[in-house]
Amino acid sequence: MKQNFKMIRKYFFITAISFWGFLSTTAQSISFPDDELERGYYQRPYFRYEAEAGKCETTGTILQPTFDQREIQTEASNFSAVQLITKDSYIQWTNEKAADGLTIRFSLPDSNDGKGTQGTLALFVNDRFVQHITLNSYWAWQYILKNGSKYPDNTPDASTKFPRMRFDEIHLKLESKIPANTIFRLVKADENDIPYTIDFVELEEVPEVVTFESIQDDNKIAYSPENGKLQYFVTQHKGKTIYLPAGKYEVDGRIIINGDGTKIIGAGMWHTEIFFNASSDDRSTYNQRGIEANAGNVVVEGVFLNTINNKRYYNNDPRYQVGKGLMGSFGSNSIIRNVWAEHFECGGWIEGADNLTIQHCRFRNNYADGINLAYGCKNSVVEHCSYRNNGDDDIASWSRGDRLCENNIFRFSTSENNWRASGLGFFGGKQNKAHNMVIADAMEAGFRVTCDFPGMPFSSEGYSEFYNISVYRGGVAAGQAGIGGDLWGNQQGALHINSSTQYDLQNIKIYNIDLYDSKNDAIFIGSGTKSIKNLLLKNIQIHGTNRYGILFSGAKGNGIYCNISYENIGAGVNYNVIPATFTFTEDCSIVSSPIKKDATLKAIAGYGEIYISGKENTPVAVYDIWGRKRFQSLVVSGQAKVTGLNSGIYIVRWDDSSSLKLFVQ
């Protein structure tokens, strides 16, 4: 594949000062500029330490950025990582804040049978040995046939396949905290020449154990292995609050929740692990994993879900799905909170939920979707979550079958290192929203709105909306599979809009989007046999591409745009020829979001006071035109009062995504 190395060099410099920010003058944690915009998982509890030039100290080898997918660093953040090859080679950073929770994103080579290899790192703090850490590539390394005829599996064959998902993570609670402003070092402890690749490290303070006594519920009961198998204990105590003390629980079957009001509460995601150990290589046990809930008012909270599974399907056959971490309908008014799910087919696949809330979860290193609200999910919110290294859409909603997904909201979450499909994907539905998201280092599309899959179409009632989203290094140029392109070698946009084959793509509103350093085209607008209707694009900032700002590919239908800005466009022109079959009209009268009917604004000339009316206890915030938040409060006694604003233009936003433009004289 032809490489534009000038673009890569420029691109790497830009990303070093955009998404990751600058190094601290003391500690070496990385800043995230989108935090100020409250985009992404800005409330994350961990600090990031990158294994890249200028962001660490190392005697290892720093891998340079490239677009060639044969190189392992194309799956690393910023296309760069550090390899520790010889014994005693190391990488180190200065710590920002005292922490005892350590996560390492790493890669070790696979074995010939696809079951991985192991290696050992030694952790030192200020030259004092702390403990050994064992890395295992058992769950990493999926392989794709070069002709694209099968889903990825875990059986290597260099003659017919190419690899993806070359990284995995390990997280552990350290025996003692790493103090603030100390140097922590990872040292290769093994005598071999095998590369141990480090992408980054995250450190955080592990919360205290949630105890049985601290749970304020008269209906609670504690589980112990002496009570028998956990899956049976849950079915025997429907409607109870079941507490799982700290520890690792080996489970050989699926946990099914069928009683309304059932709660499973662990001691915390760092303390309570449910490990599903049924073999996914055995025809009789391949799907015996995950938590399935088909009742309402269910709570799952404070657990780490892991599994022995290391593939997407049993026998690479989509009829034999090996089980999601979270599945079922979850009925009405259920909550999933502080759950960490890894190494499942999907982190979560929920169908038919109503008013489900998912908060502060981590869906990482799964073989398909991170989370998918599908088949009739409605009125649900997924927020403040981390997605990483998943092998299908990280965050998705698919109105599959004959049930429409409607009025679901995804917000304040971050997708990273997605290695197939997209970081954010919507396929049919009615008035769904995704906002305040960050998507970084997706190997294919950054986020996509397409008509690729059968099911209920996009509704003509209202709009599906996507706004306040940043995409870094998204999209991919077409190329030979395994070297460039998606799994089939096709191109994908950082923002991919395609009416393709199943139904018309209609009533889609996309605004306040930043697309940074797109690997090919920033925006792809295309059609197959279907058309695009009522596409609205507003306030789209394109910051660097390797080809076009917008690629029109056989597009049919119509769209309206306002305020699309371009800089550092690789092709030298902002977009290619717009097909005669597509009408693309500039119209800045389009409204970014609905005006809140029960709210009023009043600016008092000369005083800079604003009285914001709305529903009681509704969160409201005021931003300047650069996106910086200047005020945040709740509506109390019918209004919130802001003072001290200079003259200018501001945006007032409510928690339900309504907004108004405000002029202060």
PAVOPA-875818 format. One record per residue (C-alpha): residue in one letter; x, y, z. Coordinates in steps of 0.25 Angstrom, whole numbers, plus 5000, padded with zeros to 4 digits. Each point is the difference from the previous one (the first is absolute). Example, Ala and Ser with C-alpha at 12.3 -4.5 7.8 and 13.67 -1.06 7.14 Angstrom:
<atoms>
A504949825031;S500650144998;
</atoms>
This chain:
<atoms>
M500050005000;K500550144996;Q500450075013;N500050155002;F501150015010;K500150155000;M498550005004;I500449905011;R501150095006;K499150124999;Y498849925006;F500849945011;F500550145005;I498650054999;T499449895009;A501150025010;I499550135003;S498549984998;F499349875006;W501249975010;G500450145003;F501450035006;L500849945011;S499950055014;T501250085005;T500149905011;A499249874998;Q499949944987;S498549974999;I499350044987;S498950114999;F498849994992;P499550134994;D498649954998;D499850005015;E499850155000;L498849974990;E499549895009;R500249914988;G500349855002;Y500249935013;Y500550135007;Q499649955014;R501049884998;P500749975013;Y501349964994;F501350084995;R500649954986;Y501549984998;E500349984985;A501249924995;E500450104989;A501150094997;G500150125009;K499049945010;C500849895007;E501449965003;T500549874994;T501149914996;G499149934991;T499750024985;I498950114997;L499249964988;Q499750114990;P498750034994;T499549934987;F498749974993;D500549864996;Q499149915007;R501149895000;E500750085011;I499549985014;Q500050155003;T498850024991;E499249945012;A500750095010;S499550145005;N500650114991;F500649884991;S501249995010;A500549915011;V501249955007;Q500649864999;L500849945011;I500949904993;T501249975008;K500049965015;D500050125009;S499650094990;Y498950105006;I499050114999;Q499750105011;W499250125003;T499850105012;N498749975007;E499050115001;K499249965012;A500049895010;A499449874994;D499949855002;G499249964988;L500949974988;T499549974986;I501049964989;R499650004985;F501049904994;S500349914989;L500849875000;P500249904988;D499049894998;S500349855001;N499949914988;D498749945005;G499350145003;K500149985015;G501050115003;T501350025007;Q500450055013;G501050105005;T500450075013;L500250155004;A500650055013;L499450125006;F501050105007;V499650125007;N501250105002;D501049884997;R499349925011;F499449864995;V498549995003;Q499549884993;H500049914987;I498950014990;T499749894990;L499550044986;N499249904992;S499650014985;Y499049895002;W498850094997;A500750084989;W500249974985;Q498949984991;Y500249964986;I499250044987;L500049924987;K500650094989;N498849984991;G499150055012;S499049884999;K500049975015;Y499950075013;P501350015008;D500549885008;N501149975009;T500749904991;P501350054993;D500449974986;A500950104994;S499849954986;T498550034999;K499750095012;F500550145006;P499950045014;R499350105008;M499750025015;R501549995003;F499850075013;D499449965013;E500050065014;I500349955014;H499550085013;L500349975014;K500050065014;L501450025004;E500549955014;S500350155004;K499750144994;I501050064990;P500250145007;A499850134993;N501250064993;T500849875000;I500649934988;F499349864997;R500749914990;L499649884993;V501249904997;K500149884991;A500349895009;D500249884990;E501349964993;N499549994986;D499950094987;I498550004999;P499450144999;Y499150055012;T499250114994;I499550115009;D499050104995;F499650075013;V499849995014;E498850055009;L500150025015;E498950035009;E499650005015;V499249875002;P498750035008;E499749945013;V499349875001;V498550005000;T499649925012;F498849935003;E499750095012;S500150124991;I498849964991;Q498850065005;D499049904997;D499149915009;N499949904989;K501549974999;I500749865000;A501449974999;Y500549894991;S501149905003;P500649884992;E499549925012;N498650034995;G500249934987;K500250044986;L499850154998;Q499049994988;Y499149915008;F500150095012;V499550124992;T498849924994;Q499649965014;H500050145006;K499250074990;G499750155004;K501150005010;T501250095001;I501149904999;Y501450045005;L501349944994;P501150035010;A501450034994;G500749884993;K500049924987;Y498849914997;E500249894990;V498649984993;D499849894990;G498650054995;R499250124996;I499450085011;I498550034997;I499250105007;N498549984999;G499550065013;D499650155000;G500850085009;T501249915001;K501350075003;I501449944999;I500950095007;G501549985001;A501150065009;G500450084988;M500649974986;W501450005005;H499649905012;T499049904995;E500249924987;I499049904994;F500949914990;F499249924991;N500849874998;A499249924991;S500749964987;S499650074987;D500749894993;D499049905004;R498749984993;S499249985013;T500650125008;Y500350104989;N499050105005;Q500049985015;R500450145004;G499550145003;I498950065008;E498649994993;A498950095006;N498549994995;A499450075012;G499750145004;N500750095011;V501249924999;V501450055005;V501349954996;E501150085007;G501549995005;V500549884993;F501149964990;L499549904989;N501049914994;T500149874992;I500949894995;N499450034986;N501050054990;K499150014987;R498850064994;Y499249874996;Y500149855003;N500649934988;N500050144993;D498549984997;P499150125003;R498949905004;Y500849965012;Q500250135008;V500949985012;G499250105009;K500050155004;G500550065013;L498650065002;M498849964992;G498549985000;S499050115001;F500250055014;G498550045000;S499750145004;N500750095010;S501249925002;I501450055003;I501449954996;R501150075007;N501549995003;V500149874992;W501349964992;A499849904989;E501149944992;H500249884990;F498649974997;E499449994986;C499450145004;G500150085012;G498550025000;W498949984991;I498650045005;E498749984993;G498750065004;A500450085012;D499250125004;N500650115009;L501349925002;T501250085006;I501449964997;Q501150085008;H501450005003;C500349874993;R501249954992;F499849914988;R501449964995;N500749894992;N498749934995;Y499949934987;A498850084994;D499250125005;G500350075013;I498550035003;N498849994990;L498650055004;A499349924989;Y498649954997;G499050095006;C500950075011;K499450135004;N500150125009;S501449955005;V501250075004;V501549954999;E501050105006;H501350025006;C500649874994;S501349964994;Y500149914988;R501349944994;N500649904991;N498649944996;G499949924987;D498750064995;D499250135002;D500550055014;I498750085003;A498749964991;S498650004998;W499349904990;S498550004998;R500149854995;G498849924997;D498750065001;R500250095012;L500550155000;C501050055009;E499650145005;N500350115009;N501349945005;I501250095004;F501549975000;R500850115006;F501350045007;S500849874996;T501349974993;S500349904989;E501449964998;N500849904991;N498749944994;W500649904990;R498849974991;A498750074996;S500050145007;G500150065014;L498550054999;G499049944991;F498550024997;F499149914991;G498650044999;G499150065012;K499250125004;Q500550125007;N501349945007;K501150095004;A501549995002;H500750125005;N501350055008;M500849884995;V501549984997;I500449894990;A501549984998;D500949914991;A498849914994;M500749924989;E498850014991;A498850105002;G500050105011;F498550015001;R499049954990;V498550024996;T499749894990;C498949924994;D500949874999;F499149915009;P498649954998;G498950045010;M499250135003;P500450124992;F500450145005;S498750065004;S499450124992;E499550065014;G501050095006;Y501549994998;S501149915005;E501050095005;F501549995002;Y500850125006;N501150055008;I500949894995;S501550004998;V500749894991;Y501549985000;R500749924989;G498749944994;G499749944987;V500949924991;A500450004985;A499749884991;G501149904998;Q500449865000;A499349935012;G501049995012;I500850114995;G499050114998;G498550025000;D498949935009;L500049855001;W499649994985;G501050114996;N498950104998;Q500150155004;Q499350065012;G499850145004;A500350065014;L498550044999;H499349894991;I498650034994;N499549904991;S498649974995;S500549864994;T499049894999;Q498949985010;Y499250135001;D500150154998;L500950085009;Q499150115005;N499850115011;I501550005005;K500550125007;I501550015002;Y500650135006;N501250055009;I500949894995;D501650015000;L500749904991;Y501550005002;D501149944991;S499149914992;K500849884994;N499350024987;D498750084998;A499450075012;I498549984995;F499549904991;I498650024994;G499649894991;S498849924995;G499749864995;T498649964996;K499450095010;S499950165001;I500450105011;K498950095004;N500150135009;L501449985004;L500450135009;L501550035002;K500350125008;N501350055007;I500949904995;Q501550025002;I501049924992;H501450015005;G500949924991;T499849894990;N500849914991;R499050024989;Y498750084999;G499250075010;I498849944994;L499949894991;F498749984992;S499949864995;G498749974991;A499250085010;K498550024997;G499050095007;N500250135007;G500750065011;I500150145007;Y501350065006;C500550125007;N501450045005;I500949894996;S501450045001;Y501349934994;E501550015004;N501249914995;I499249934990;G500949894993;A499350004987;G500250154998;V498550024998;N499049995011;Y499149904993;N499849934987;V498950024989;I498650005006;P499249904992;A498850054992;T499149905008;F500350075013;T499650145004;F500950075010;T499550135004;E500650115010;D498950055009;C500450065014;S498550015004;I500049865005;V499949985015;S501049915007;S499149955011;P498650025004;I499650135008;K499649965014;K498550035001;D499950025015;A501250095001;T500350154998;L501250095000;K500250145004;A501350084999;I500050135008;A500850114992;G501150065008;Y500049905011;G500449874992;E498949925008;I499349884994;Y498749945006;I499949864995;S498649945002;G499749854999;K499549875007;E500449995014;N501449945003;T500450004985;P501550014998;V500350124991;A501450064995;V500550124993;Y501149994990;D500750114992;I500249994985;W501349925002;G499349895007;R500550045014;K499049985011;R499850135008;F498949965009;Q499349875005;S498949995010;L498649945002;V498750074998;V499550035014;S498650065003;G499850014986;Q501250074995;A501650015001;K500750145000;V501350034993;T500850125002;G501350064996;L500049964985;N500750104990;S499350044988;G500049894989;I499349884995;Y499749885009;I499349874999;V499149955011;R499849855001;W499149925008;D500349855005;D498949954990;S500850054988;S499250124997;S500750134998;L499950154996;K500950114995;L500150125009;F500550144997;V500550085012;Q500250154998;
</atoms>
